[in-house]
Amino acid sequence: MTVQEKIVEIIAEQAVLEVGDVSLDQSLDDLGIDSLGLVESIFAIEEEFDIQVPFNANEPENSEFDISSVQAIVTAVEGLVRAQKA
């Protein structure tokens, strides 16, 4: 399973949607994921990929972690996974 597939799966689970209902250009807002769902998604991503996500739930707009779309999250996580393996 690719990073993208796993993230889409995690996000779909948080949004209580089928994986096929999640597209890469959607924002978490579009999917109905609130701030608590976002935090739970971040925790699930950290656990799944054994990475530390630079995200501050209290100040998401000041976070280094781009959550503007599903694709942005995939790209950010791929970068974190690569950095960890380097």
PyMOL CGO cylinders between C-alpha atoms (Angstrom):
from pymol import cmd
from pymol.cgo import CYLINDER

trace = [
    CYLINDER, 0.00, 0.00, 0.00, 1.38, 3.40, -0.95, 0.3, 1, 1, 1, 1, 1, 1,
    CYLINDER, 1.38, 3.40, -0.95, 1.60, 6.42, 1.36, 0.3, 1, 1, 1, 1, 1, 1,
    CYLINDER, 1.60, 6.42, 1.36, -1.20, 8.03, -0.64, 0.3, 1, 1, 1, 1, 1, 1,
    CYLINDER, -1.20, 8.03, -0.64, -3.49, 5.00, -0.37, 0.3, 1, 1, 1, 1, 1, 1,
    CYLINDER, -3.49, 5.00, -0.37, -2.93, 4.72, 3.39, 0.3, 1, 1, 1, 1, 1, 1,
    CYLINDER, -2.93, 4.72, 3.39, -3.56, 8.42, 4.01, 0.3, 1, 1, 1, 1, 1, 1,
    CYLINDER, -3.56, 8.42, 4.01, -6.74, 8.35, 1.92, 0.3, 1, 1, 1, 1, 1, 1,
    CYLINDER, -6.74, 8.35, 1.92, -7.82, 5.33, 3.99, 0.3, 1, 1, 1, 1, 1, 1,
    CYLINDER, -7.82, 5.33, 3.99, -7.13, 7.15, 7.29, 0.3, 1, 1, 1, 1, 1, 1,
    CYLINDER, -7.13, 7.15, 7.29, -8.94, 10.29, 6.15, 0.3, 1, 1, 1, 1, 1, 1,
    CYLINDER, -8.94, 10.29, 6.15, -11.90, 8.32, 4.80, 0.3, 1, 1, 1, 1, 1, 1,
    CYLINDER, -11.90, 8.32, 4.80, -12.19, 6.56, 8.15, 0.3, 1, 1, 1, 1, 1, 1,
    CYLINDER, -12.19, 6.56, 8.15, -12.21, 9.90, 10.01, 0.3, 1, 1, 1, 1, 1, 1,
    CYLINDER, -12.21, 9.90, 10.01, -14.81, 11.33, 7.62, 0.3, 1, 1, 1, 1, 1, 1,
    CYLINDER, -14.81, 11.33, 7.62, -16.90, 8.12, 7.81, 0.3, 1, 1, 1, 1, 1, 1,
    CYLINDER, -16.90, 8.12, 7.81, -16.74, 7.82, 4.02, 0.3, 1, 1, 1, 1, 1, 1,
    CYLINDER, -16.74, 7.82, 4.02, -15.77, 5.13, 1.57, 0.3, 1, 1, 1, 1, 1, 1,
    CYLINDER, -15.77, 5.13, 1.57, -12.19, 5.40, 0.27, 0.3, 1, 1, 1, 1, 1, 1,
    CYLINDER, -12.19, 5.40, 0.27, -13.60, 5.97, -3.22, 0.3, 1, 1, 1, 1, 1, 1,
    CYLINDER, -13.60, 5.97, -3.22, -15.46, 9.05, -1.97, 0.3, 1, 1, 1, 1, 1, 1,
    CYLINDER, -15.46, 9.05, -1.97, -12.23, 10.86, -1.04, 0.3, 1, 1, 1, 1, 1, 1,
    CYLINDER, -12.23, 10.86, -1.04, -10.44, 12.75, -3.79, 0.3, 1, 1, 1, 1, 1, 1,
    CYLINDER, -10.44, 12.75, -3.79, -6.99, 14.31, -3.56, 0.3, 1, 1, 1, 1, 1, 1,
    CYLINDER, -6.99, 14.31, -3.56, -8.19, 17.84, -4.33, 0.3, 1, 1, 1, 1, 1, 1,
    CYLINDER, -8.19, 17.84, -4.33, -10.66, 17.93, -1.43, 0.3, 1, 1, 1, 1, 1, 1,
    CYLINDER, -10.66, 17.93, -1.43, -9.91, 19.74, 1.80, 0.3, 1, 1, 1, 1, 1, 1,
    CYLINDER, -9.91, 19.74, 1.80, -10.63, 18.15, 5.17, 0.3, 1, 1, 1, 1, 1, 1,
    CYLINDER, -10.63, 18.15, 5.17, -13.38, 20.73, 5.52, 0.3, 1, 1, 1, 1, 1, 1,
    CYLINDER, -13.38, 20.73, 5.52, -14.94, 19.49, 2.26, 0.3, 1, 1, 1, 1, 1, 1,
    CYLINDER, -14.94, 19.49, 2.26, -14.96, 16.02, 3.77, 0.3, 1, 1, 1, 1, 1, 1,
    CYLINDER, -14.96, 16.02, 3.77, -16.64, 17.17, 6.97, 0.3, 1, 1, 1, 1, 1, 1,
    CYLINDER, -16.64, 17.17, 6.97, -13.61, 16.60, 9.19, 0.3, 1, 1, 1, 1, 1, 1,
    CYLINDER, -13.61, 16.60, 9.19, -13.58, 19.00, 12.13, 0.3, 1, 1, 1, 1, 1, 1,
    CYLINDER, -13.58, 19.00, 12.13, -10.63, 20.02, 14.29, 0.3, 1, 1, 1, 1, 1, 1,
    CYLINDER, -10.63, 20.02, 14.29, -10.95, 16.94, 16.50, 0.3, 1, 1, 1, 1, 1, 1,
    CYLINDER, -10.95, 16.94, 16.50, -11.07, 14.69, 13.43, 0.3, 1, 1, 1, 1, 1, 1,
    CYLINDER, -11.07, 14.69, 13.43, -8.00, 16.49, 12.10, 0.3, 1, 1, 1, 1, 1, 1,
    CYLINDER, -8.00, 16.49, 12.10, -6.07, 15.82, 15.31, 0.3, 1, 1, 1, 1, 1, 1,
    CYLINDER, -6.07, 15.82, 15.31, -7.16, 12.17, 15.26, 0.3, 1, 1, 1, 1, 1, 1,
    CYLINDER, -7.16, 12.17, 15.26, -6.07, 11.93, 11.61, 0.3, 1, 1, 1, 1, 1, 1,
    CYLINDER, -6.07, 11.93, 11.61, -2.65, 13.41, 12.47, 0.3, 1, 1, 1, 1, 1, 1,
    CYLINDER, -2.65, 13.41, 12.47, -2.23, 10.89, 15.33, 0.3, 1, 1, 1, 1, 1, 1,
    CYLINDER, -2.23, 10.89, 15.33, -3.22, 8.02, 13.03, 0.3, 1, 1, 1, 1, 1, 1,
    CYLINDER, -3.22, 8.02, 13.03, -0.75, 9.20, 10.37, 0.3, 1, 1, 1, 1, 1, 1,
    CYLINDER, -0.75, 9.20, 10.37, 2.06, 9.52, 12.94, 0.3, 1, 1, 1, 1, 1, 1,
    CYLINDER, 2.06, 9.52, 12.94, 1.34, 6.03, 14.24, 0.3, 1, 1, 1, 1, 1, 1,
    CYLINDER, 1.34, 6.03, 14.24, 1.00, 4.45, 10.79, 0.3, 1, 1, 1, 1, 1, 1,
    CYLINDER, 1.00, 4.45, 10.79, 4.24, 5.87, 9.39, 0.3, 1, 1, 1, 1, 1, 1,
    CYLINDER, 4.24, 5.87, 9.39, 6.19, 6.17, 12.67, 0.3, 1, 1, 1, 1, 1, 1,
    CYLINDER, 6.19, 6.17, 12.67, 6.86, 9.87, 12.04, 0.3, 1, 1, 1, 1, 1, 1,
    CYLINDER, 6.86, 9.87, 12.04, 6.52, 13.10, 13.98, 0.3, 1, 1, 1, 1, 1, 1,
    CYLINDER, 6.52, 13.10, 13.98, 4.17, 15.53, 12.22, 0.3, 1, 1, 1, 1, 1, 1,
    CYLINDER, 4.17, 15.53, 12.22, 5.07, 19.20, 12.81, 0.3, 1, 1, 1, 1, 1, 1,
    CYLINDER, 5.07, 19.20, 12.81, 1.51, 20.27, 13.55, 0.3, 1, 1, 1, 1, 1, 1,
    CYLINDER, 1.51, 20.27, 13.55, 0.21, 22.49, 16.32, 0.3, 1, 1, 1, 1, 1, 1,
    CYLINDER, 0.21, 22.49, 16.32, -3.50, 21.86, 16.84, 0.3, 1, 1, 1, 1, 1, 1,
    CYLINDER, -3.50, 21.86, 16.84, -3.80, 25.12, 18.77, 0.3, 1, 1, 1, 1, 1, 1,
    CYLINDER, -3.80, 25.12, 18.77, -2.40, 27.13, 15.85, 0.3, 1, 1, 1, 1, 1, 1,
    CYLINDER, -2.40, 27.13, 15.85, -3.01, 25.11, 12.66, 0.3, 1, 1, 1, 1, 1, 1,
    CYLINDER, -3.01, 25.11, 12.66, -2.47, 28.19, 10.50, 0.3, 1, 1, 1, 1, 1, 1,
    CYLINDER, -2.47, 28.19, 10.50, 1.08, 28.49, 11.85, 0.3, 1, 1, 1, 1, 1, 1,
    CYLINDER, 1.08, 28.49, 11.85, 1.88, 24.83, 11.27, 0.3, 1, 1, 1, 1, 1, 1,
    CYLINDER, 1.88, 24.83, 11.27, 4.65, 23.70, 8.93, 0.3, 1, 1, 1, 1, 1, 1,
    CYLINDER, 4.65, 23.70, 8.93, 2.40, 20.81, 7.93, 0.3, 1, 1, 1, 1, 1, 1,
    CYLINDER, 2.40, 20.81, 7.93, 0.18, 21.66, 4.95, 0.3, 1, 1, 1, 1, 1, 1,
    CYLINDER, 0.18, 21.66, 4.95, -3.39, 20.47, 5.52, 0.3, 1, 1, 1, 1, 1, 1,
    CYLINDER, -3.39, 20.47, 5.52, -4.99, 22.47, 2.69, 0.3, 1, 1, 1, 1, 1, 1,
    CYLINDER, -4.99, 22.47, 2.69, -5.99, 19.33, 0.76, 0.3, 1, 1, 1, 1, 1, 1,
    CYLINDER, -5.99, 19.33, 0.76, -5.70, 15.55, 0.85, 0.3, 1, 1, 1, 1, 1, 1,
    CYLINDER, -5.70, 15.55, 0.85, -2.92, 15.83, -1.78, 0.3, 1, 1, 1, 1, 1, 1,
    CYLINDER, -2.92, 15.83, -1.78, -1.04, 18.38, 0.35, 0.3, 1, 1, 1, 1, 1, 1,
    CYLINDER, -1.04, 18.38, 0.35, -1.16, 15.99, 3.31, 0.3, 1, 1, 1, 1, 1, 1,
    CYLINDER, -1.16, 15.99, 3.31, 0.07, 13.09, 1.14, 0.3, 1, 1, 1, 1, 1, 1,
    CYLINDER, 0.07, 13.09, 1.14, 2.96, 15.21, -0.19, 0.3, 1, 1, 1, 1, 1, 1,
    CYLINDER, 2.96, 15.21, -0.19, 3.91, 16.41, 3.31, 0.3, 1, 1, 1, 1, 1, 1,
    CYLINDER, 3.91, 16.41, 3.31, 3.85, 12.89, 4.75, 0.3, 1, 1, 1, 1, 1, 1,
    CYLINDER, 3.85, 12.89, 4.75, 5.90, 11.51, 1.84, 0.3, 1, 1, 1, 1, 1, 1,
    CYLINDER, 5.90, 11.51, 1.84, 8.50, 14.19, 2.60, 0.3, 1, 1, 1, 1, 1, 1,
    CYLINDER, 8.50, 14.19, 2.60, 8.55, 13.31, 6.31, 0.3, 1, 1, 1, 1, 1, 1,
    CYLINDER, 8.55, 13.31, 6.31, 8.87, 9.59, 5.55, 0.3, 1, 1, 1, 1, 1, 1,
    CYLINDER, 8.87, 9.59, 5.55, 11.77, 10.28, 3.14, 0.3, 1, 1, 1, 1, 1, 1,
    CYLINDER, 11.77, 10.28, 3.14, 13.49, 12.54, 5.66, 0.3, 1, 1, 1, 1, 1, 1,
    CYLINDER, 13.49, 12.54, 5.66, 13.18, 9.89, 8.36, 0.3, 1, 1, 1, 1, 1, 1,
    CYLINDER, 13.18, 9.89, 8.36, 14.77, 7.22, 6.16, 0.3, 1, 1, 1, 1, 1, 1,
    CYLINDER, 14.77, 7.22, 6.16, 17.64, 9.51, 5.12, 0.3, 1, 1, 1, 1, 1, 1,
]
cmd.load_cgo(trace, "trace")
